[in-house]
């Protein structure tokens, strides 16, 4: 294509400023205006694809990212966005073609990661068992208001937003981009009475043996961060201190299964629990 005019380049920079300020409405208007006059210029297509991806509007995301790579085959970021959008739309052949370009198609082992999801003016960091380049299964028990549950298969972005750190691991954090498959698990919680570490491990083991999820919600990472945030903040899971009551969560397909492990735990630990409840996922 011919080089864009100085006027179009100025409009493009203005659109980028809108995008940086999260004013996607005006950014989209300007990018589309640019493309009416420069329909073979790749960058506006790539930017539109990125915006629609973050808005989880997958059909336009796929359309614009495909246009971007057709005009600039070296645009690796847009190629990855094609793969994400194709995965979201279950266009598996296209997704496999894209992942093959990155050498990750058919990869069997992936390291675990974390994802972050914003809701109600806060956000939560969730642990994910990665099962592909852009998808994985949630393996902790998110807060019910997050709209996520244990076992959900989720889609995520490929830009590292920070790190989730404990004494055992340091996992990269990616942005949550939506649910690919809903889990059959429901979320339950209760208060354990005067548990020690051995009691908690016993309940965790019982849940594991029954293929249920377990988490100490008192130690869940929702907004824990280091003082030096920087471009990639680090979020820490804190060590648990002895308490009289400990809030824990169990993920199970039914209430009866969750109660069964708690009753077994009572017999083993000689401790009690209270305030058992199920949670609706918003």
C-alpha positions as CSV (number, residue, x, y, z in Angstrom):
1,X,0.0,0.0,0.0
2,X,1.0,3.6,-0.3
3,X,2.1,5.3,3.0
4,X,-0.8,6.8,4.9
5,X,-1.0,10.6,4.7
6,X,0.2,12.7,7.6
7,X,-3.4,13.5,8.4
8,X,-4.3,9.8,8.7
9,X,-1.2,9.1,10.9
10,X,-2.3,12.0,13.2
11,X,-5.8,10.4,13.4
12,X,-4.2,7.1,14.2
13,X,-2.1,8.6,17.1
14,X,-5.3,10.3,18.4
15,X,-7.1,6.9,18.3
16,X,-4.2,5.3,20.2
17,X,-4.5,7.9,22.9
18,X,-8.3,7.2,23.3
19,X,-7.4,3.5,23.5
20,X,-4.8,4.1,26.2
21,X,-7.4,6.0,28.2
22,X,-9.8,3.1,27.8
23,X,-12.2,5.2,25.7
24,X,-12.8,2.4,23.3
25,X,-15.9,4.1,21.8
26,X,-14.0,7.0,20.3
27,X,-11.0,4.8,19.5
28,X,-13.1,2.5,17.4
29,X,-14.8,5.4,15.6
30,X,-11.4,6.8,14.6
31,X,-9.9,3.5,13.6
32,X,-12.9,2.8,11.3
33,X,-12.8,6.3,9.9
34,X,-9.1,5.8,9.0
35,X,-9.9,2.5,7.3
36,X,-12.4,4.1,5.0
37,X,-9.5,6.0,3.5
38,X,-6.7,3.5,4.0
39,X,-8.4,0.1,3.7
40,X,-5.0,-1.7,3.1
41,X,-3.2,-0.3,6.2
42,X,-2.7,-3.0,8.8
43,X,-2.2,-1.2,12.1
44,X,-5.8,0.1,12.5
45,X,-7.1,-3.5,11.9
46,X,-4.8,-4.8,14.5
47,X,-5.9,-2.2,17.0
48,X,-9.6,-2.9,16.4
49,X,-8.9,-6.6,16.8
50,X,-7.3,-5.9,20.1
51,X,-10.1,-3.8,21.4
52,X,-12.8,-6.3,20.4
53,X,-10.8,-9.1,22.0
54,X,-10.7,-7.3,25.3
55,X,-14.4,-6.6,25.0
56,X,-14.9,-10.4,24.3
57,X,-16.7,-9.6,21.0
58,X,-15.3,-12.5,19.2
59,X,-16.7,-12.2,15.7
60,X,-15.4,-8.7,15.1
61,X,-12.2,-9.6,16.9
62,X,-11.6,-12.5,14.5
63,X,-12.5,-10.4,11.5
64,X,-10.2,-7.5,12.2
65,X,-7.2,-9.6,13.4
66,X,-7.5,-11.8,10.2
67,X,-7.5,-8.6,8.1
68,X,-4.4,-7.4,10.0
69,X,-2.4,-10.5,9.4
70,X,-3.5,-10.7,5.7
71,X,-1.8,-7.3,5.3
72,X,1.1,-7.9,7.7
73,X,2.0,-11.5,8.0
74,X,4.9,-10.6,10.4
75,X,2.5,-9.2,13.1
76,X,2.9,-11.9,15.8
77,X,0.6,-10.2,18.3
78,X,-2.3,-10.2,15.8
79,X,-1.6,-13.8,14.8
80,X,-1.9,-14.8,18.5
81,X,-5.2,-12.8,18.7
82,X,-6.5,-14.8,15.7
83,X,-5.8,-17.9,17.7
84,X,-7.6,-16.6,20.8
85,X,-10.6,-15.5,18.8
86,X,-10.7,-18.7,16.9
87,X,-10.6,-20.7,20.1
88,X,-13.4,-18.6,21.6
89,X,-15.6,-19.2,18.5
90,X,-14.7,-22.9,18.5
91,X,-13.1,-22.6,15.0
92,X,-10.7,-25.4,16.0
93,X,-9.1,-25.9,12.6
94,X,-8.1,-22.3,12.3
95,X,-6.9,-22.2,15.9
96,X,-4.7,-25.3,15.3
97,X,-3.2,-23.6,12.2
98,X,-2.3,-20.5,14.2
99,X,-0.9,-22.4,17.2
100,X,1.2,-24.5,14.7
101,X,2.8,-21.3,13.5
102,X,4.0,-20.7,17.1
103,X,5.2,-24.3,17.5
104,X,2.7,-25.1,20.3
105,X,0.1,-27.1,18.5
106,X,-0.2,-30.5,20.1
107,X,1.9,-29.6,23.1
108,X,0.9,-31.9,26.0
109,X,2.4,-30.3,29.1
110,X,1.9,-26.7,30.1
111,X,3.1,-25.1,33.3
112,X,0.4,-23.7,35.6
113,X,-0.5,-20.0,35.5
114,X,-2.7,-17.5,37.2
115,X,-5.4,-15.3,35.7
116,X,-6.9,-12.1,37.0
117,X,-10.6,-11.2,36.8
118,X,-12.0,-7.8,37.8
119,X,-15.4,-7.5,39.4
120,X,-17.2,-5.1,41.7
121,X,-14.3,-2.7,41.9
122,X,-11.9,-5.4,43.0
123,X,-10.2,-8.3,41.3
124,X,-9.3,-11.8,42.0
125,X,-6.2,-13.9,41.1
126,X,-7.1,-17.5,40.2
127,X,-4.9,-20.5,39.8
128,X,-5.3,-22.2,36.4
129,X,-4.2,-25.6,35.1
130,X,-3.2,-24.6,31.6
131,X,-4.4,-27.0,28.9
132,X,-3.5,-25.0,25.7
133,X,-2.0,-21.8,24.4
134,X,-4.9,-19.7,25.5
135,X,-7.1,-21.9,27.7
136,X,-7.1,-23.7,31.0
137,X,-9.2,-25.0,33.9
138,X,-9.6,-23.1,37.2
139,X,-8.2,-25.2,40.0
140,X,-9.0,-23.0,43.0
141,X,-12.4,-21.9,44.3
142,X,-13.1,-18.3,43.2
143,X,-15.4,-16.0,45.2
144,X,-19.0,-16.5,44.0
145,X,-19.3,-12.8,42.9
146,X,-16.5,-13.3,40.4
147,X,-18.8,-15.3,38.1
148,X,-16.2,-18.1,38.0
149,X,-16.2,-21.5,39.7
150,X,-13.9,-24.4,40.3
151,X,-13.5,-26.5,37.1
152,X,-14.5,-23.7,34.6
153,X,-12.6,-23.8,31.4
154,X,-11.5,-20.3,30.7
155,X,-9.8,-18.3,27.9
156,X,-7.0,-16.0,28.7
157,X,-4.8,-13.4,27.1
158,X,-1.0,-13.8,26.4
159,X,0.3,-10.6,28.1
160,X,1.8,-11.1,31.5
161,X,0.1,-8.7,34.0
162,X,2.1,-9.5,37.1
163,X,3.1,-12.5,39.2
164,X,1.4,-14.6,41.9
165,X,3.9,-15.6,44.5
166,X,4.1,-17.9,47.5
167,X,6.9,-19.8,49.2
168,X,6.3,-22.6,46.7
169,X,5.7,-21.0,43.3
170,X,5.9,-17.8,41.2
171,X,3.2,-17.9,38.5
172,X,2.7,-15.4,35.7
173,X,-0.7,-13.7,35.7
174,X,-2.8,-13.3,32.5
175,X,-6.1,-11.5,31.8
176,X,-9.3,-13.6,32.0
177,X,-11.1,-13.4,28.6
178,X,-14.2,-15.4,29.4
179,X,-15.6,-18.9,29.9
180,X,-15.3,-21.6,27.2
181,X,-17.0,-24.3,29.2
182,X,-19.0,-24.1,32.5
183,X,-18.1,-26.4,35.3
184,X,-20.5,-28.9,37.0
185,X,-19.1,-27.9,40.4
186,X,-21.0,-25.8,42.9
187,X,-19.4,-23.6,45.6
188,X,-19.9,-24.2,49.3
189,X,-18.2,-22.7,52.4
190,X,-18.1,-23.1,56.2
191,X,-16.1,-22.2,59.2
192,X,-13.8,-24.8,60.7
193,X,-13.5,-24.6,64.5
194,X,-10.0,-24.2,65.9
195,X,-8.2,-26.1,63.1
196,X,-4.5,-26.7,63.1
197,X,-2.4,-27.3,60.0
198,X,-2.9,-31.1,60.3
199,X,-6.7,-30.7,60.4
200,X,-6.6,-28.5,57.2
201,X,-4.4,-31.0,55.4
202,X,-6.8,-33.8,56.4
203,X,-9.8,-32.0,54.9
204,X,-7.8,-31.2,51.8
205,X,-6.9,-34.9,51.4
206,X,-10.5,-36.0,51.9
207,X,-11.6,-33.6,49.2
208,X,-8.8,-34.7,46.9
209,X,-9.8,-38.4,47.3
210,X,-13.4,-37.5,46.3
211,X,-12.2,-35.4,43.4
212,X,-13.6,-32.2,45.0
213,X,-12.1,-28.8,45.2
214,X,-10.8,-27.3,48.4
215,X,-9.4,-23.8,49.4
216,X,-8.7,-21.8,52.5
217,X,-10.7,-18.7,51.6
218,X,-9.1,-16.8,54.5
219,X,-5.9,-16.9,52.5
220,X,-7.4,-16.3,49.0
221,X,-5.7,-13.8,46.8
222,X,-8.1,-11.0,46.0
223,X,-6.0,-7.8,46.1
224,X,-2.8,-8.6,47.9
225,X,0.1,-6.8,46.3
226,X,3.6,-5.6,47.0
227,X,4.3,-1.9,47.7
228,X,6.3,-1.6,44.4
229,X,3.6,-2.2,41.9
230,X,5.4,-1.1,38.7
231,X,4.3,-2.4,35.3
232,X,4.0,-6.0,36.5
233,X,2.9,-6.1,40.2
234,X,3.5,-9.1,42.3
235,X,0.7,-10.6,44.4
236,X,1.5,-12.7,47.5
237,X,-0.3,-15.5,49.2
238,X,0.3,-15.1,52.9
239,X,1.0,-17.8,55.5
240,X,-1.9,-18.8,57.6
241,X,-1.8,-17.9,61.3
242,X,-3.6,-20.0,64.0
243,X,-7.2,-18.9,64.3
244,X,-10.3,-19.9,66.3
245,X,-12.4,-20.1,63.1
246,X,-11.2,-20.6,59.6
247,X,-13.2,-19.8,56.5
248,X,-12.8,-22.6,53.9
249,X,-14.5,-23.5,50.6
250,X,-15.4,-26.8,49.0
251,X,-16.3,-27.3,45.3
252,X,-18.6,-30.2,44.7
253,X,-21.3,-31.2,42.2
254,X,-23.9,-31.4,45.0
255,X,-24.4,-30.3,48.6
256,X,-24.6,-33.8,49.8
257,X,-21.0,-34.5,48.6
258,X,-19.7,-31.4,50.3
259,X,-21.4,-32.3,53.6
260,X,-20.2,-35.9,53.4
261,X,-16.5,-34.9,53.4
262,X,-17.1,-32.5,56.2
263,X,-18.8,-35.1,58.3
264,X,-15.9,-37.5,57.6
265,X,-13.5,-34.8,58.6
266,X,-15.3,-34.3,61.9
267,X,-14.7,-37.9,62.8
268,X,-11.0,-37.8,61.8
269,X,-10.1,-34.5,63.4
270,X,-12.5,-34.4,66.4
271,X,-13.2,-30.8,65.4
272,X,-16.4,-29.1,64.3
273,X,-17.6,-26.8,61.6
274,X,-20.4,-24.2,61.4
275,X,-22.1,-21.8,59.0
276,X,-22.2,-24.2,56.1
277,X,-23.8,-22.6,53.0
278,X,-24.0,-22.9,49.3
279,X,-23.3,-19.9,47.0
280,X,-25.0,-18.7,43.8
281,X,-22.5,-17.7,41.1
282,X,-23.3,-14.3,39.8
